[in-house]
Every structure is written in C-alpha cells, then in structure tokens.
Amino acid sequence: MQKTTFALFFGNRGFFPGELVAGAREALVAACEKNGYGYIMMEEDLTRYGAVETINEGKLYAQFLEEHKGEYDGIILSMPNFSDENGAAVAFKDVDVPILVQAFPDDMEQMDFAHRRDSMCGKLAMCNVLRQLGIKYTLTDTFCVDPLSDEFAEDLRLFAGTCRVVKGMRKFNVGAIGARTTAFKTVRYDEIAFQNKRVNVETIDMSRVFAMMDALETDARLEEKMKLYASLSDFGTYPPEKLENIARLGVVIDDLIAEYDLDAIAIRCWDELQKKYGVAPCLILGELNERGIAAACELDVTNAVMMRAIGLAANYPVMLLDVNNNFHNDRDRIIFFHCGPAPQSLMRGKGTIEEHLMFRKSYGEGSGVGINKGKFIVDDVTVGSFKTENGGLHAFVAEGELTDETLPEVFFGCGTVFKKDNANGLLQYMAKNGYRHHVAITKGRYAEAVREAFTNYLGYNIDVI
C-alpha cells in the first residue's frame, strides 16, 4: 500500500515572535514521522523563518508546489500564530489537492506578547479568505490542536484517507466485464453520470474473455497463476482442470486490466462461466482486491467504484458482500454473506475451495467450483454502497464491526455478523433510498475520510449512517 506524503506550509504574521514558526516546523515534522507519513517543505532560508506571510513569499511557495507536483498528496497549512491570509491565498490559488488547516493552541501560562499566538482568530480569518476564493480545505476535529497530540494523529489518519480518495477518484477507469445478468436490474447504472465526474467505464464482452481463455497457451504465466491460487485456498480433490480454468480466467483478466488501464472491475460471474468452464471467479476477485484493484461480482459497477473509494481511504484491501440475513431478532446485527470474493487480508487464514450449491442445483454437479470459503476477520470496519440516480452520484458510508459470533454449520458460503448501533436503521435507509443489496467493506473506521473527500473535493452526494 502507498505511503501518503504531505507538503508542509507554515503561516506567519510579522509582529508575532519568529520562534513560534521554528517550533512549528519541528513539531509538524515530528508528527509526520511519528505517524508514518512522508513530508516535503520549503527550505527555511527562502523566506523569513521558512514561513509564508507576504504575497511574494506566497509566490515562492506556489513555485515550490509546482516544482514538486506529484510528490505530495495533500497540504498541511500550519498556523503557529495568527498567520497572514494574503500570502496563503497566493500560495494555494492553483492547488488541486486537499488542504488541512491546523492552528496551534495558546498556552494559558504563556499569554505574554513573546508567546501569545492568536491562532484561533487567525484560523477563522484564513478559512474565510480561502472560502471567498473557492479554495477547498479541511478542518481539524479540535479547532486548535497540538501537532504532537493524539487528537492530531487522528486528524492525520483521516486526512490521509481523504487525500488518497481524492487522488485516486479524480480520474480512473472501471472495466465492466460482461453484460448485466437479466434478472439483476438492481445493478443498473448511468455511464454518463460517471463520465461527468471523470470515471470512465470500459465494457468488455464475455465472448472476448472466453476466446482469450481458449487461446491462452500453457506457459509460465499460467503456471504461476495456478500456484498463486493454490497457495490462497485449498482445492481439495477437485479435478486439476478446475484450477487451470480459474487460472486461465485470472490471466485473461490481468491482460484486460493492462490493455484498458483499469483501476477497478466488475464481472458477470454467472451463469456462462459455470456452464462452459464449470468454475466460479470468487478466488480471482479476492486476489485482485488484495492487490488493490477493486473487483466486484455480479457486474456491480457502482460498488466497484465504492470499493475503490473505501479501499483508498483505508489504504487496505476491500471486499463486496451481500446484505443478506437477519441475525435472530437483533436490531443491531446483520448477516453479511457472499460466495468468497474476499482478499486474504480480510480473512483469517487460508480458504477452502467449494462448489456453489445454487449452480450445482441448477446446472449439475461440478458446475460451480471456485467459491472460496473461510472466516472473515474480527475487527472494526467501514461499509458503504454507491448508486447513480437522476444523473447524480450518490453513496452512503457507515462504521461498525465484524464479530466472532458463529453462524449455523449448514450456512452456505462465507458469512459474518456485522454489528452497529441501530443496524436496522441502516437497512431502512438502504431500502428507502433504493440502494442495492451489496456493501463494500474494508478494515478500520474511515467513514469521515470518505465523506470529506466525496462532499468537499469530488462533488458526490454521500450520507453517513
């Protein structure tokens, strides 16, 4: 996963003591290093104290950003004192990354002229001018916060997630592999709505996929893919051609990803793959998700987009599950389920390859080998879903946990219990607002990072449930 890097900016107001700026430079560097983030900052001797106050100093900082474009994911606008908004306005006029505005708190024991900061007042002025100029910015949770505090560490965690979402969602390609299964009108979507937000959808017919699979020679790539899949899940006594067919599909999907420069995919996962090759693609999807390529089943293109978003926010693999069953009569719990498209990072150990019972019932024994059954992690998670509606892009995110509560032994596929306060309310929201039966899931609590990226920087509509 990628390391997030910040460009550090330090404001100044001339009649405040310069020592405050020097201390701020040390503190922000220490905060980045302590929390595992990269940083770049302008040389200290280019301006007074290495800070920005005047318009000319703002021009120097803008030049610094231009020279290092592509090296940073976001900017931390640090205010050791009141800080002049005029220099900042010039510095940020062409910025296209998120900006976190951080103001140092005053110490009540040091309110004399040599130590008083007035950063609270300055932050209000700074944000007012940034808003006037249409420059987007993000606030810390505590208005004035020490960079070395736990509170600021949490600000950085969420801001880094926002930066990754904005960077990864501003322009990318999604592959729709196969047509929507006729029975699944729930996964319909609006390509033009996506394109208006620079999300490009490339459609690829399953007939081409099958032709590529059939033409693929038994070579080193195929052998490597078979070894990889065998290492991820136990294939038991299934015939070797099942593993080979799954590997053929995996190699072909890799080729299509390279050909169309895809960052995410959604695939028609039934019923042609079962009828022609006797396999299901679950293991392939899990491995792609482990690599950071959002991969959805059932041609759910919109939730491939959601998977990419929350995966970027968390900087962690993601999976797509069905919102599937009630858990007794508990209003705070839901059973999530799917056939097994989970990445290794979201599972507890190696999976087991089984046959899809629904396909066996419909098409005969051996027709749906490839579901990857196993246990999911027990941890805090972020879940979300996406839809297009009336030309707009809409989403929701929620936070909860996957628990260790057991399901009946006869439960088919991969199931887990999701717990959150008023999970019943989440179901009501999904039904009332027309969301499909899928949710994207990743580890950790990143709802606020996704919300900030979507609403403040990307122009998507999103609710936090």
Sequence and secondary structure as in RCSB ss.txt:
>XXXX:A:sequence
MQKTTFALFFGNRGFFPGELVAGAREALVAACEKNGYGYIMMEEDLTRYGAVETINEGKLYAQFLEEHKGEYDGI
ILSMPNFSDENGAAVAFKDVDVPILVQAFPDDMEQMDFAHRRDSMCGKLAMCNVLRQLGIKYTLTDTFCVDPLSD
EFAEDLRLFAGTCRVVKGMRKFNVGAIGARTTAFKTVRYDEIAFQNKRVNVETIDMSRVFAMMDALETDARLEEK
MKLYASLSDFGTYPPEKLENIARLGVVIDDLIAEYDLDAIAIRCWDELQKKYGVAPCLILGELNERGIAAACELD
VTNAVMMRAIGLAANYPVMLLDVNNNFHNDRDRIIFFHCGPAPQSLMRGKGTIEEHLMFRKSYGEGSGVGINKGK
FIVDDVTVGSFKTENGGLHAFVAEGELTDETLPEVFFGCGTVFKKDNANGLLQYMAKNGYRHHVAITKGRYAEAV
REAFTNYLGYNIDVI
>XXXX:A:secstr
    EEEEEEB  TTS THHHHHHHHHHHHHHHHHT EEEE  GGGSGGG B SHHHHHHHHHHHHHTTTS SEE
EEEESSS  HHHHHHHTTT  S EEEEE    TT  STTT   HHHHHHHHHHHHHHTT   EEEEEEE  TTSH
HHHHHHHHHHHHHHHHHHHSSEEEEEES   TT GGG   HHHHHHTTEEEEEE HHHHHHHHHH  S HHHHHH
HHHHHHHEE TTS HHHHHHHHHHHHHHHHHHHHHT SEEEE  SSHHHHHHSB  HHHHHHHHHTT EEESTT 
HHHHHHHHHHHHHHTS EEEEEEEEE TT TTEEEEEESS   GGGBSS EEEEE HHHHHHH TTSSEEEEE  
B  EEEEEEEEEEETTEEEEEEEEEEE      TT  SEEEEEE TTHHHHHHHHHHTT  SEEEEEES  HHHH
HHIIIIII  EEEE 
